[in-house]
Amino acid sequence: MKKPLIILSLALIFCFIDGCKNKSTISEVEDLNNQAQIEEGFFPGADGVRLFYRKVGTAVETAIYLHGGPADMSDGGYELDALAEGRTLIAFDQRSGGHSELVNDPGLLTVDHYLRDIEALRQHFNLEKIILIGQSWGSGLAVQYAARHPEFVTRLLLLSPIPPARNPYWDQRTEKTNSVIGTEGVANIGRLIKEIDTAPDNQVKDLFKELIETIFVGYLTDISALDRMKVKYWDAPPEALRHELIAQGVSMTAHGDCDLRPVLGSLEIPILVVEGAETHVPLEATREWVSSAPNARLILVPKANHITWLEGDVPKLFKQLNMFLEGQWPEEAEK
């Protein structure tokens, strides 16, 4: 397994709610002032890998949310229901995460496999056009899918994206986040990863919670913001938590070797990049996402750190994001 520093790329390692039903379920929840229909179930991903999805709303226009990590939908997938206002929002646990199939072969955890899973989802729901929303690692998947299938993607919303290239951005990010976490915290991350790998199932959740709370010192101004999440990063079954650590080490290494700037340069569609104004992640890399694409803009969210949907004025942020998804640039979006 890679050193724990690879995990600090974020969107992270996580989880999902215990006791997921094997059959599709329909329920109703209040989304802002509207009632949004929620459907959960499974669809066949690339090569038949069984993937769990969550669909909010029934509108024709559809946005697909790609969580970070690679982990599972707890990484924002349950926090963004307000983006289903006037459209359908589909999120899914990527392979080897949450309630999706756990893939043991590292050769089946390549970026190509993750991109083919997105295409399998599009075909499964018979979607002619889609919006892609990517969180951290998911942002990298979003731009690569859009470049591979430009005929299907109308716009990209990229939340706290990973560095667009290894040099010099990955090292800068690791150095900065490690300095915030501290030497003791970084050492604790390594210890916890080893313990999770061998601990009894009844201890894994608590160890994983400690791991996430240690890592997120580098990504949140107030660590207690994690308590506001509808589904916590550590709420998954023990087997899935262990497996996500393995999958992330394999997949993030491959993704980290990519230079996404030429890919961004090939995209003409509108791209909105979002980052917290108080993020510990060096903003040079975030701005590179914007400057590399011909039709991209940036929003820096006041009083928010790297997880923009947990800190700062979240209702205002959702209004801005919905404006972009509807086809307009928010006033605060910088060229």
Order of alpha helices (4+ residues) and beta strands (2+ residues): beta-beta-beta-beta-beta-alpha-beta-alpha-beta-alpha-alpha-alpha-alpha-alpha-beta-alpha-beta-alpha
